[in-house]
Amino acid sequence: MKLQIVRCLCIATALLTPVYAEFRSWTNSEGVKIDAEFVKSEGDNITLRLLSGKLATVPQAKL
């Protein structure tokens, strides 16, 4: 019985723990820094998620 409770708690913890990518500092070609996480690369553009949750797509050449 105790083993089942422990097993259920472990599964619940694993399912409820959010998975986050790593936020890091990005610097554009003009020296402006932002903290954001990498979302995707598509063609010549990079999509970043800002700390506010908004998505920003920028040309790769500008980073």
N, C-alpha and C positions, 0 to 999 in steps of 0.2 A: 504494500500500500504506500509506504513512504517513498519507495523507488518510483512509483507512478507519479506521485506529486512532484518529486524532484524533476523527473523527465518532462512533465507538463510545464513546469516553471522554466526550464531551460529552453524548451521550444518556444514558449510565449516570449521570452526575453529576446531570442534570436529573431523572431518575426516582428517584434515591435521596435527593435533598434534600427533607427534610420541609417541609411548608407549615404555618406557624403564623399564627394570628391575633394581633393585638397585645394584650398584657396592659396594662391601665391601672388606675389607682386609681379605685375607686368609693366613694362616701360615702353612707351611708344617712341617713334623716331624723333619726337620733339622734346623728349625727356620727361613727359608727364607719366606719373606712376599711378596705377590702380590696383586694388586687390580684387581678384576674381578667380573663378575656377574654369578650367578648360571644359567646353561642352563638345565641340566638334570642329573638324576642319573639312571644308567643302570647297574644292577648287582653290582659288587664291585667297579665300576668306577664312577667318577664324571666328568662331562664336564663343563668347565668354559669358558666364553668369556672374553678375556683380553681387556685392554683398547685400544689396537691396532686393535681390531676386530677379531683377530685370536682365534680359538677354541683350548683349551688344555684339554685333557682327562688324568686324574690322578687317581691312586688307592685311594679309600676312606681312606684306612689305613694310607696313607701318609699325610693326612690333620689333 
